[in-house]
């Protein structure tokens, strides 16, 4: 069975178009994650920090669970690793970081 040159060309062009479309989607996804303007990314990360750190309960109680400490309230145990990190950092550290982050966000 012979395959014509025109058919081969058509297959190659379709493949190339598919690869270009896939490449364009990867570029767009990358630019959403890492915008060309670094200020956009910095502002996004600062806002993420402010959102995650706004309601940390620094008075939450811990209980022993084997060799680890866990929150007595299961809702706190479901918090993100970052939220737990802010709890461990403490009220003063997080308050200072929030103050600096808010000022930096306004300056952007």
Biopython code that builds the backbone (N, CA, C, O; Angstrom):
import numpy as np
from Bio.PDB.StructureBuilder import StructureBuilder

atoms = [
    (1, "UNK", "N", (0.837, -1.162, 0.000)),
    (1, "UNK", "CA", (0.000, 0.000, 0.000)),
    (1, "UNK", "C", (0.893, 1.239, 0.000)),
    (1, "UNK", "O", (1.743, 1.411, 0.874)),
    (2, "UNK", "N", (0.690, 2.066, -0.962)),
    (2, "UNK", "CA", (1.482, 3.282, -1.100)),
    (2, "UNK", "C", (0.764, 4.462, -0.466)),
    (2, "UNK", "O", (-0.446, 4.642, -0.606)),
    (3, "UNK", "N", (1.551, 5.245, 0.226)),
    (3, "UNK", "CA", (1.005, 6.443, 0.846)),
    (3, "UNK", "C", (1.494, 7.628, 0.035)),
    (3, "UNK", "O", (2.685, 7.761, -0.245)),
    (4, "UNK", "N", (0.565, 8.477, -0.331)),
    (4, "UNK", "CA", (0.941, 9.596, -1.181)),
    (4, "UNK", "C", (1.686, 10.659, -0.381)),
    (4, "UNK", "O", (1.521, 10.789, 0.832)),
    (5, "UNK", "N", (2.481, 11.386, -1.077)),
    (5, "UNK", "CA", (3.239, 12.480, -0.477)),
    (5, "UNK", "C", (2.287, 13.522, 0.124)),
    (5, "UNK", "O", (2.580, 14.096, 1.173)),
    (6, "UNK", "N", (1.167, 13.762, -0.527)),
    (6, "UNK", "CA", (0.189, 14.734, -0.026)),
    (6, "UNK", "C", (-0.387, 14.277, 1.309)),
    (6, "UNK", "O", (-0.589, 15.091, 2.210)),
    (7, "UNK", "N", (-0.652, 12.982, 1.439)),
    (7, "UNK", "CA", (-1.195, 12.455, 2.683)),
    (7, "UNK", "C", (-0.168, 12.570, 3.814)),
    (7, "UNK", "O", (-0.519, 12.927, 4.939)),
    (8, "UNK", "N", (1.071, 12.273, 3.524)),
    (8, "UNK", "CA", (2.142, 12.396, 4.518)),
    (8, "UNK", "C", (2.276, 13.849, 4.960)),
    (8, "UNK", "O", (2.424, 14.137, 6.148)),
    (9, "UNK", "N", (2.222, 14.759, 3.991)),
    (9, "UNK", "CA", (2.313, 16.184, 4.304)),
    (9, "UNK", "C", (1.151, 16.610, 5.214)),
    (9, "UNK", "O", (1.346, 17.362, 6.169)),
    (10, "UNK", "N", (-0.040, 16.129, 4.910)),
    (10, "UNK", "CA", (-1.215, 16.468, 5.703)),
    (10, "UNK", "C", (-1.068, 15.941, 7.145)),
    (10, "UNK", "O", (-1.400, 16.641, 8.102)),
    (11, "UNK", "N", (-0.581, 14.734, 7.283)),
    (11, "UNK", "CA", (-0.377, 14.150, 8.613)),
    (11, "UNK", "C", (0.640, 14.961, 9.401)),
    (11, "UNK", "O", (0.432, 15.244, 10.581)),
    (12, "UNK", "N", (1.736, 15.333, 8.755)),
    (12, "UNK", "CA", (2.782, 16.113, 9.418)),
    (12, "UNK", "C", (2.242, 17.483, 9.832)),
    (12, "UNK", "O", (2.537, 17.956, 10.930)),
    (13, "UNK", "N", (1.464, 18.118, 8.972)),
    (13, "UNK", "CA", (0.905, 19.434, 9.293)),
    (13, "UNK", "C", (-0.077, 19.350, 10.459)),
    (13, "UNK", "O", (-0.091, 20.230, 11.319)),
    (14, "UNK", "N", (-0.890, 18.309, 10.495)),
    (14, "UNK", "CA", (-1.818, 18.116, 11.603)),
    (14, "UNK", "C", (-1.062, 17.873, 12.905)),
    (14, "UNK", "O", (-1.426, 18.405, 13.953)),
    (15, "UNK", "N", (-0.023, 17.075, 12.828)),
    (15, "UNK", "CA", (0.787, 16.800, 14.007)),
    (15, "UNK", "C", (1.454, 18.080, 14.503)),
    (15, "UNK", "O", (1.472, 18.353, 15.703)),
    (16, "UNK", "N", (1.996, 18.854, 13.584)),
    (16, "UNK", "CA", (2.645, 20.112, 13.949)),
    (16, "UNK", "C", (1.645, 21.074, 14.581)),
    (16, "UNK", "O", (1.964, 21.732, 15.570)),
    (17, "UNK", "N", (0.451, 21.162, 14.028)),
    (17, "UNK", "CA", (-0.573, 22.046, 14.589)),
    (17, "UNK", "C", (-0.942, 21.599, 16.011)),
    (17, "UNK", "O", (-1.114, 22.431, 16.901)),
    (18, "UNK", "N", (-1.060, 20.304, 16.215)),
    (18, "UNK", "CA", (-1.364, 19.782, 17.545)),
    (18, "UNK", "C", (-0.258, 20.091, 18.534)),
    (18, "UNK", "O", (-0.525, 20.460, 19.678)),
    (19, "UNK", "N", (0.973, 19.942, 18.099)),
    (19, "UNK", "CA", (2.108, 20.241, 18.976)),
    (19, "UNK", "C", (2.185, 21.732, 19.308)),
    (19, "UNK", "O", (2.511, 22.102, 20.436)),
    (20, "UNK", "N", (1.887, 22.581, 18.332)),
    (20, "UNK", "CA", (1.905, 24.026, 18.583)),
    (20, "UNK", "C", (0.791, 24.416, 19.547)),
    (20, "UNK", "O", (0.994, 25.266, 20.415)),
    (21, "UNK", "N", (-0.369, 23.812, 19.408)),
    (21, "UNK", "CA", (-1.469, 24.099, 20.316)),
    (21, "UNK", "C", (-1.122, 23.648, 21.742)),
    (21, "UNK", "O", (-1.379, 24.373, 22.703)),
    (22, "UNK", "N", (-0.549, 22.473, 21.873)),
    (22, "UNK", "CA", (-0.153, 21.972, 23.193)),
    (22, "UNK", "C", (0.920, 22.879, 23.803)),
    (22, "UNK", "O", (0.891, 23.173, 24.998)),
    (23, "UNK", "N", (1.859, 23.313, 22.974)),
    (23, "UNK", "CA", (2.911, 24.215, 23.449)),
    (23, "UNK", "C", (2.308, 25.537, 23.929)),
    (23, "UNK", "O", (2.693, 26.049, 24.979)),
    (24, "UNK", "N", (1.372, 26.084, 23.167)),
    (24, "UNK", "CA", (0.746, 27.347, 23.533)),
    (24, "UNK", "C", (0.006, 27.217, 24.862)),
    (24, "UNK", "O", (0.044, 28.134, 25.682)),
    (25, "UNK", "N", (-0.663, 26.094, 25.081)),
    (25, "UNK", "CA", (-1.369, 25.867, 26.348)),
    (25, "UNK", "C", (-0.385, 25.792, 27.510)),
    (25, "UNK", "O", (-0.663, 26.307, 28.593)),
    (26, "UNK", "N", (0.772, 25.147, 27.291)),
    (26, "UNK", "CA", (1.783, 25.073, 28.351)),
    (26, "UNK", "C", (2.347, 26.455, 28.665)),
    (26, "UNK", "O", (2.583, 26.783, 29.828)),
    (27, "UNK", "N", (2.563, 27.265, 27.630)),
    (27, "UNK", "CA", (3.071, 28.630, 27.829)),
    (27, "UNK", "C", (2.057, 29.452, 28.624)),
    (27, "UNK", "O", (2.429, 30.171, 29.550)),
    (28, "UNK", "N", (0.776, 29.347, 28.264)),
    (28, "UNK", "CA", (-0.265, 30.095, 28.972)),
    (28, "UNK", "C", (-0.364, 29.655, 30.435)),
    (28, "UNK", "O", (-0.519, 30.490, 31.326)),
    (29, "UNK", "N", (-0.276, 28.366, 30.679)),
    (29, "UNK", "CA", (-0.325, 27.860, 32.058)),
    (29, "UNK", "C", (0.877, 28.366, 32.850)),
    (29, "UNK", "O", (0.746, 28.742, 34.014)),
    (30, "UNK", "N", (2.037, 28.373, 32.222)),
    (30, "UNK", "CA", (3.253, 28.863, 32.885)),
    (30, "UNK", "C", (3.117, 30.350, 33.217)),
    (30, "UNK", "O", (3.493, 30.782, 34.306)),
    (31, "UNK", "N", (2.580, 31.130, 32.280)),
    (31, "UNK", "CA", (2.443, 32.567, 32.514)),
    (31, "UNK", "C", (1.377, 32.877, 33.558)),
    (31, "UNK", "O", (1.463, 33.898, 34.241)),
    (32, "UNK", "N", (0.364, 32.003, 33.694)),
    (32, "UNK", "CA", (-0.599, 32.195, 34.777)),
    (32, "UNK", "C", (0.082, 31.938, 36.120)),
    (32, "UNK", "O", (-0.150, 32.653, 37.094)),
    (33, "UNK", "N", (0.917, 30.915, 36.154)),
    (33, "UNK", "CA", (1.602, 30.579, 37.401)),
    (33, "UNK", "C", (2.737, 31.556, 37.708)),
    (33, "UNK", "O", (2.939, 31.942, 38.860)),
    (34, "UNK", "N", (3.472, 31.950, 36.674)),
    (34, "UNK", "CA", (4.600, 32.868, 36.820)),
    (34, "UNK", "C", (4.410, 34.011, 35.819)),
    (34, "UNK", "O", (4.955, 33.960, 34.716)),
    (35, "UNK", "N", (3.645, 35.037, 36.191)),
    (35, "UNK", "CA", (3.357, 36.127, 35.256)),
    (35, "UNK", "C", (4.631, 36.829, 34.796)),
    (35, "UNK", "O", (5.622, 36.876, 35.525)),
    (36, "UNK", "N", (4.596, 37.376, 33.574)),
    (36, "UNK", "CA", (5.778, 38.083, 33.050)),
    (36, "UNK", "C", (6.195, 39.258, 33.937)),
    (36, "UNK", "O", (7.384, 39.552, 34.063)),
    (37, "UNK", "N", (5.217, 39.929, 34.551)),
    (37, "UNK", "CA", (5.530, 41.034, 35.453)),
    (37, "UNK", "C", (5.682, 40.473, 36.867)),
    (37, "UNK", "O", (4.704, 39.996, 37.442)),
    (38, "UNK", "N", (6.880, 40.521, 37.436)),
    (38, "UNK", "CA", (7.096, 39.933, 38.756)),
    (38, "UNK", "C", (6.235, 40.567, 39.855)),
    (38, "UNK", "O", (5.951, 39.920, 40.863)),
    (39, "UNK", "N", (5.822, 41.807, 39.673)),
    (39, "UNK", "CA", (4.986, 42.457, 40.684)),
    (39, "UNK", "C", (3.653, 41.722, 40.838)),
    (39, "UNK", "O", (3.103, 41.649, 41.937)),
    (40, "UNK", "N", (3.148, 41.191, 39.756)),
    (40, "UNK", "CA", (1.897, 40.440, 39.806)),
    (40, "UNK", "C", (2.052, 39.210, 40.677)),
    (40, "UNK", "O", (1.192, 38.917, 41.507)),
    (41, "UNK", "N", (3.144, 38.490, 40.490)),
    (41, "UNK", "CA", (3.408, 37.290, 41.282)),
    (41, "UNK", "C", (3.638, 37.644, 42.755)),
    (41, "UNK", "O", (3.129, 36.962, 43.645)),
    (42, "UNK", "N", (4.389, 38.687, 43.005)),
    (42, "UNK", "CA", (4.657, 39.104, 44.382)),
    (42, "UNK", "C", (3.356, 39.494, 45.073)),
    (42, "UNK", "O", (3.112, 39.106, 46.216)),
    (43, "UNK", "N", (2.529, 40.258, 44.382)),
    (43, "UNK", "CA", (1.244, 40.674, 44.957)),
    (43, "UNK", "C", (0.364, 39.462, 45.244)),
    (43, "UNK", "O", (-0.295, 39.406, 46.282)),
    (44, "UNK", "N", (0.351, 38.505, 44.340)),
    (44, "UNK", "CA", (-0.451, 37.294, 44.541)),
    (44, "UNK", "C", (0.025, 36.535, 45.774)),
    (44, "UNK", "O", (-0.790, 36.110, 46.592)),
    (45, "UNK", "N", (1.334, 36.361, 45.914)),
    (45, "UNK", "CA", (1.879, 35.615, 47.053)),
    (45, "UNK", "C", (1.655, 36.354, 48.377)),
    (45, "UNK", "O", (1.357, 35.737, 49.399)),
    (46, "UNK", "N", (1.802, 37.667, 48.343)),
    (46, "UNK", "CA", (1.532, 38.445, 49.556)),
    (46, "UNK", "C", (0.070, 38.303, 49.969)),
    (46, "UNK", "O", (-0.238, 38.143, 51.150)),
    (47, "UNK", "N", (-0.825, 38.364, 48.984)),
    (47, "UNK", "CA", (-2.248, 38.240, 49.288)),
    (47, "UNK", "C", (-2.567, 36.845, 49.809)),
    (47, "UNK", "O", (-3.388, 36.695, 50.714)),
    (48, "UNK", "N", (-1.923, 35.822, 49.246)),
    (48, "UNK", "CA", (-2.114, 34.455, 49.747)),
    (48, "UNK", "C", (-1.699, 34.363, 51.217)),
    (48, "UNK", "O", (-2.401, 33.765, 52.032)),
    (49, "UNK", "N", (-0.562, 34.957, 51.543)),
    (49, "UNK", "CA", (-0.109, 34.952, 52.937)),
    (49, "UNK", "C", (-1.117, 35.663, 53.827)),
    (49, "UNK", "O", (-1.474, 35.159, 54.892)),
    (50, "UNK", "N", (-1.575, 36.829, 53.395)),
    (50, "UNK", "CA", (-2.525, 37.589, 54.201)),
    (50, "UNK", "C", (-3.828, 36.812, 54.391)),
    (50, "UNK", "O", (-4.407, 36.819, 55.477)),
    (51, "UNK", "N", (-4.279, 36.153, 53.345)),
    (51, "UNK", "CA", (-5.518, 35.370, 53.443)),
    (51, "UNK", "C", (-5.359, 34.187, 54.402)),
    (51, "UNK", "O", (-6.244, 33.918, 55.214)),
    (52, "UNK", "N", (-4.234, 33.487, 54.303)),
    (52, "UNK", "CA", (-4.017, 32.309, 55.149)),
    (52, "UNK", "C", (-3.737, 32.660, 56.608)),
    (52, "UNK", "O", (-4.054, 31.885, 57.511)),
    (53, "UNK", "N", (-3.147, 33.817, 56.831)),
    (53, "UNK", "CA", (-2.735, 34.159, 58.192)),
    (53, "UNK", "C", (-3.748, 35.020, 58.937)),
    (53, "UNK", "O", (-3.531, 35.348, 60.103)),
    (54, "UNK", "N", (-4.835, 35.388, 58.297)),
    (54, "UNK", "CA", (-5.763, 36.333, 58.927)),
    (54, "UNK", "C", (-6.526, 35.759, 60.117)),
    (54, "UNK", "O", (-6.925, 36.502, 61.013)),
    (55, "UNK", "N", (-6.732, 34.445, 60.132)),
    (55, "UNK", "CA", (-7.573, 33.894, 61.191)),
    (55, "UNK", "C", (-6.894, 32.772, 61.977)),
    (55, "UNK", "O", (-7.549, 31.829, 62.421)),
    (56, "UNK", "N", (-5.596, 32.882, 62.142)),
    (56, "UNK", "CA", (-4.878, 31.884, 62.929)),
    (56, "UNK", "C", (-5.255, 32.072, 64.400)),
    (56, "UNK", "O", (-5.162, 33.177, 64.935)),
    (57, "UNK", "N", (-5.673, 31.003, 65.035)),
    (57, "UNK", "CA", (-6.036, 31.053, 66.464)),
    (57, "UNK", "C", (-4.794, 30.684, 67.271)),
    (57, "UNK", "O", (-4.490, 29.507, 67.468)),
    (58, "UNK", "N", (-4.099, 31.694, 67.725)),
    (58, "UNK", "CA", (-2.861, 31.459, 68.468)),
    (58, "UNK", "C", (-3.108, 30.915, 69.864)),
    (58, "UNK", "O", (-2.173, 30.498, 70.548)),
    (59, "UNK", "N", (-4.354, 30.918, 70.284)),
    (59, "UNK", "CA", (-4.706, 30.381, 71.597)),
    (59, "UNK", "C", (-5.221, 28.943, 71.500)),
    (59, "UNK", "O", (-5.680, 28.379, 72.493)),
    (60, "UNK", "N", (-5.145, 28.358, 70.315)),
    (60, "UNK", "CA", (-5.632, 26.991, 70.132)),
    (60, "UNK", "C", (-4.836, 26.035, 71.020)),
    (60, "UNK", "O", (-3.627, 26.187, 71.198)),
    (61, "UNK", "N", (-5.530, 25.068, 71.561)),
    (61, "UNK", "CA", (-4.913, 24.100, 72.471)),
    (61, "UNK", "C", (-4.338, 22.924, 71.687)),
    (61, "UNK", "O", (-4.900, 22.494, 70.680)),
    (62, "UNK", "N", (-3.214, 22.418, 72.169)),
    (62, "UNK", "CA", (-2.576, 21.239, 71.588)),
    (62, "UNK", "C", (-2.714, 20.074, 72.561)),
    (62, "UNK", "O", (-2.775, 20.262, 73.776)),
    (63, "UNK", "N", (-2.763, 18.864, 72.001)),
    (63, "UNK", "CA", (-2.800, 17.652, 72.823)),
    (63, "UNK", "C", (-1.749, 16.690, 72.279)),
    (63, "UNK", "O", (-1.432, 16.698, 71.090)),
    (64, "UNK", "N", (-1.224, 15.875, 73.164)),
    (64, "UNK", "CA", (-0.222, 14.879, 72.755)),
    (64, "UNK", "C", (-0.913, 13.776, 71.964)),
    (64, "UNK", "O", (-1.988, 13.300, 72.331)),
    (65, "UNK", "N", (-0.271, 13.385, 70.875)),
    (65, "UNK", "CA", (-0.753, 12.269, 70.052)),
    (65, "UNK", "C", (0.469, 11.427, 69.707)),
    (65, "UNK", "O", (1.073, 11.596, 68.648)),
    (66, "UNK", "N", (0.821, 10.534, 70.597)),
    (66, "UNK", "CA", (2.066, 9.789, 70.416)),
    (66, "UNK", "C", (3.230, 10.705, 70.676)),
    (66, "UNK", "O", (3.292, 11.369, 71.710)),
    (67, "UNK", "N", (4.157, 10.743, 69.735)),
    (67, "UNK", "CA", (5.336, 11.597, 69.897)),
    (67, "UNK", "C", (5.103, 12.991, 69.311)),
    (67, "UNK", "O", (6.008, 13.826, 69.337)),
    (68, "UNK", "N", (3.920, 13.252, 68.789)),
    (68, "UNK", "CA", (3.614, 14.543, 68.168)),
    (68, "UNK", "C", (2.554, 15.275, 68.970)),
    (68, "UNK", "O", (1.855, 14.699, 69.803)),
    (69, "UNK", "N", (2.465, 16.552, 68.689)),
    (69, "UNK", "CA", (1.405, 17.372, 69.265)),
    (69, "UNK", "C", (0.410, 17.674, 68.146)),
    (69, "UNK", "O", (0.797, 17.970, 67.016)),
    (70, "UNK", "N", (-0.849, 17.595, 68.473)),
    (70, "UNK", "CA", (-1.913, 17.879, 67.517)),
    (70, "UNK", "C", (-2.873, 18.879, 68.143)),
    (70, "UNK", "O", (-2.921, 19.039, 69.363)),
    (71, "UNK", "N", (-3.632, 19.547, 67.289)),
    (71, "UNK", "CA", (-4.640, 20.471, 67.785)),
    (71, "UNK", "C", (-5.771, 19.689, 68.427)),
    (71, "UNK", "O", (-6.187, 18.649, 67.918)),
    (72, "UNK", "N", (-6.261, 20.195, 69.542)),
    (72, "UNK", "CA", (-7.386, 19.560, 70.220)),
    (72, "UNK", "C", (-8.645, 19.668, 69.364)),
    (72, "UNK", "O", (-9.472, 18.756, 69.351)),
    (73, "UNK", "N", (-8.787, 20.773, 68.656)),
    (73, "UNK", "CA", (-9.937, 20.998, 67.785)),
    (73, "UNK", "C", (-9.630, 20.417, 66.397)),
    (73, "UNK", "O", (-8.686, 20.874, 65.752)),
    (74, "UNK", "N", (-10.380, 19.445, 65.926)),
    (74, "UNK", "CA", (-10.101, 18.818, 64.621)),
    (74, "UNK", "C", (-10.137, 19.800, 63.451)),
    (74, "UNK", "O", (-9.483, 19.570, 62.434)),
    (75, "UNK", "N", (-10.885, 20.880, 63.582)),
    (75, "UNK", "CA", (-10.921, 21.878, 62.494)),
    (75, "UNK", "C", (-9.545, 22.474, 62.251)),
    (75, "UNK", "O", (-9.170, 22.740, 61.108)),
    (76, "UNK", "N", (-8.800, 22.682, 63.312)),
    (76, "UNK", "CA", (-7.458, 23.246, 63.166)),
    (76, "UNK", "C", (-6.492, 22.218, 62.578)),
    (76, "UNK", "O", (-5.545, 22.570, 61.875)),
    (77, "UNK", "N", (-6.740, 20.976, 62.867)),
    (77, "UNK", "CA", (-5.877, 19.910, 62.339)),
    (77, "UNK", "C", (-6.025, 19.813, 60.824)),
    (77, "UNK", "O", (-5.117, 19.335, 60.143)),
    (78, "UNK", "N", (-7.152, 20.258, 60.293)),
    (78, "UNK", "CA", (-7.404, 20.234, 58.852)),
    (78, "UNK", "C", (-6.811, 21.441, 58.125)),
    (78, "UNK", "O", (-6.843, 21.495, 56.895)),
    (79, "UNK", "N", (-6.282, 22.385, 58.852)),
    (79, "UNK", "CA", (-5.695, 23.583, 58.235)),
    (79, "UNK", "C", (-4.506, 23.199, 57.359)),
    (79, "UNK", "O", (-3.933, 22.118, 57.487)),
    (80, "UNK", "N", (-4.161, 24.110, 56.476)),
    (80, "UNK", "CA", (-3.030, 23.885, 55.566)),
    (80, "UNK", "C", (-1.714, 23.849, 56.351)),
    (80, "UNK", "O", (-1.641, 24.356, 57.471)),
    (81, "UNK", "N", (-0.691, 23.255, 55.764)),
    (81, "UNK", "CA", (0.624, 23.265, 56.426)),
    (81, "UNK", "C", (1.116, 24.691, 56.710)),
    (81, "UNK", "O", (1.781, 24.934, 57.717)),
    (82, "UNK", "N", (0.785, 25.633, 55.811)),
    (82, "UNK", "CA", (1.197, 27.009, 56.037)),
    (82, "UNK", "C", (0.507, 27.586, 57.272)),
    (82, "UNK", "O", (1.137, 28.259, 58.088)),
    (83, "UNK", "N", (-0.799, 27.314, 57.402)),
    (83, "UNK", "CA", (-1.539, 27.800, 58.560)),
    (83, "UNK", "C", (-0.958, 27.284, 59.862)),
    (83, "UNK", "O", (-0.880, 28.013, 60.851)),
    (84, "UNK", "N", (-0.547, 26.012, 59.856)),
    (84, "UNK", "CA", (0.070, 25.432, 61.052)),
    (84, "UNK", "C", (1.438, 26.061, 61.312)),
    (84, "UNK", "O", (1.838, 26.251, 62.461)),
    (85, "UNK", "N", (2.139, 26.377, 60.244)),
    (85, "UNK", "CA", (3.440, 27.038, 60.376)),
    (85, "UNK", "C", (3.277, 28.411, 61.023)),
    (85, "UNK", "O", (4.073, 28.796, 61.881)),
    (86, "UNK", "N", (2.253, 29.143, 60.614)),
    (86, "UNK", "CA", (2.017, 30.461, 61.195)),
    (86, "UNK", "C", (1.694, 30.332, 62.685)),
    (86, "UNK", "O", (2.120, 31.159, 63.491)),
    (87, "UNK", "N", (0.947, 29.300, 63.042)),
    (87, "UNK", "CA", (0.638, 29.057, 64.452)),
    (87, "UNK", "C", (1.946, 28.847, 65.226)),
    (87, "UNK", "O", (2.142, 29.431, 66.292)),
    (88, "UNK", "N", (2.840, 28.005, 64.680)),
    (88, "UNK", "CA", (4.105, 27.718, 65.366)),
    (88, "UNK", "C", (5.004, 28.955, 65.424)),
    (88, "UNK", "O", (5.760, 29.133, 66.379)),
    (89, "UNK", "N", (4.920, 29.805, 64.405)),
    (89, "UNK", "CA", (5.752, 31.019, 64.392)),
    (89, "UNK", "C", (5.343, 31.958, 65.517)),
    (89, "UNK", "O", (6.187, 32.621, 66.120)),
    (90, "UNK", "N", (4.056, 32.012, 65.794)),
    (90, "UNK", "CA", (3.585, 32.827, 66.903)),
    (90, "UNK", "C", (2.937, 34.138, 66.484)),
    (90, "UNK", "O", (3.138, 34.646, 65.381)),
    (91, "UNK", "N", (2.169, 34.647, 67.395)),
    (91, "UNK", "CA", (1.372, 35.863, 67.168)),
    (91, "UNK", "C", (2.243, 37.055, 66.752)),
    (91, "UNK", "O", (1.923, 37.741, 65.781)),
    (92, "UNK", "N", (3.339, 37.305, 67.477)),
    (92, "UNK", "CA", (4.166, 38.486, 67.203)),
    (92, "UNK", "C", (4.809, 38.420, 65.821)),
    (92, "UNK", "O", (4.819, 39.406, 65.084)),
    (93, "UNK", "N", (5.332, 37.274, 65.484)),
    (93, "UNK", "CA", (6.002, 37.111, 64.183)),
    (93, "UNK", "C", (5.002, 37.288, 63.050)),
    (93, "UNK", "O", (5.272, 38.007, 62.088)),
    (94, "UNK", "N", (3.854, 36.641, 63.158)),
    (94, "UNK", "CA", (2.852, 36.725, 62.095)),
    (94, "UNK", "C", (2.294, 38.146, 62.001)),
    (94, "UNK", "O", (2.073, 38.642, 60.896)),
    (95, "UNK", "N", (2.066, 38.800, 63.122)),
    (95, "UNK", "CA", (1.566, 40.177, 63.101)),
    (95, "UNK", "C", (2.552, 41.103, 62.396)),
    (95, "UNK", "O", (2.151, 41.945, 61.592)),
    (96, "UNK", "N", (3.834, 40.949, 62.694)),
    (96, "UNK", "CA", (4.856, 41.774, 62.043)),
    (96, "UNK", "C", (4.919, 41.475, 60.549)),
    (96, "UNK", "O", (5.026, 42.394, 59.736)),
    (97, "UNK", "N", (4.855, 40.203, 60.186)),
    (97, "UNK", "CA", (4.899, 39.829, 58.766)),
    (97, "UNK", "C", (3.667, 40.343, 58.031)),
    (97, "UNK", "O", (3.773, 40.784, 56.887)),
    (98, "UNK", "N", (2.518, 40.295, 58.661)),
    (98, "UNK", "CA", (1.290, 40.809, 58.042)),
    (98, "UNK", "C", (1.398, 42.322, 57.818)),
    (98, "UNK", "O", (0.988, 42.834, 56.777)),
    (99, "UNK", "N", (1.948, 43.022, 58.800)),
    (99, "UNK", "CA", (2.102, 44.475, 58.675)),
    (99, "UNK", "C", (3.005, 44.826, 57.496)),
    (99, "UNK", "O", (2.677, 45.698, 56.691)),
    (100, "UNK", "N", (4.136, 44.145, 57.401)),
    (100, "UNK", "CA", (5.069, 44.390, 56.293)),
    (100, "UNK", "C", (4.429, 44.006, 54.962)),
    (100, "UNK", "O", (4.576, 44.724, 53.973)),
    (101, "UNK", "N", (3.726, 42.889, 54.933)),
    (101, "UNK", "CA", (3.087, 42.424, 53.702)),
    (101, "UNK", "C", (2.027, 43.391, 53.225)),
    (101, "UNK", "O", (1.931, 43.657, 52.027)),
    (102, "UNK", "N", (1.230, 43.923, 54.133)),
    (102, "UNK", "CA", (0.197, 44.889, 53.758)),
    (102, "UNK", "C", (0.816, 46.158, 53.194)),
    (102, "UNK", "O", (0.321, 46.715, 52.214)),
    (103, "UNK", "N", (1.891, 46.612, 53.809)),
    (103, "UNK", "CA", (2.576, 47.824, 53.328)),
    (103, "UNK", "C", (3.174, 47.571, 51.953)),
    (103, "UNK", "O", (3.079, 48.418, 51.065)),
    (104, "UNK", "N", (3.787, 46.415, 51.778)),
    (104, "UNK", "CA", (4.403, 46.080, 50.494)),
    (104, "UNK", "C", (3.337, 45.959, 49.411)),
    (104, "UNK", "O", (3.544, 46.407, 48.283)),
    (105, "UNK", "N", (2.215, 45.364, 49.742)),
    (105, "UNK", "CA", (1.131, 45.203, 48.779)),
    (105, "UNK", "C", (0.605, 46.569, 48.343)),
    (105, "UNK", "O", (0.300, 46.766, 47.167)),
    (106, "UNK", "N", (0.498, 47.506, 49.271)),
    (106, "UNK", "CA", (0.047, 48.866, 48.913)),
    (106, "UNK", "C", (1.065, 49.564, 48.013)),
    (106, "UNK", "O", (0.696, 50.350, 47.140)),
    (107, "UNK", "N", (2.350, 49.271, 48.232)),
    (107, "UNK", "CA", (3.411, 49.924, 47.451)),
    (107, "UNK", "C", (3.490, 49.403, 46.024)),
    (107, "UNK", "O", (3.987, 50.085, 45.128)),
    (108, "UNK", "N", (2.994, 48.187, 45.824)),
    (108, "UNK", "CA", (3.048, 47.603, 44.464)),
    (108, "UNK", "C", (2.030, 48.268, 43.638)),
    (108, "UNK", "O", (1.887, 47.946, 42.458)),
]
sb = StructureBuilder()
sb.init_structure("model")
sb.init_model(0)
sb.init_chain("A")
sb.init_seg("    ")
for serial, (resi, resn, name, xyz) in enumerate(atoms, 1):
    if name == "N":
        sb.init_residue(resn, " ", resi, " ")
    sb.init_atom(name, np.array(xyz, "f"), 0.0, 1.0, " ", f" {name:<3s}", serial, name[0])
structure = sb.get_structure()
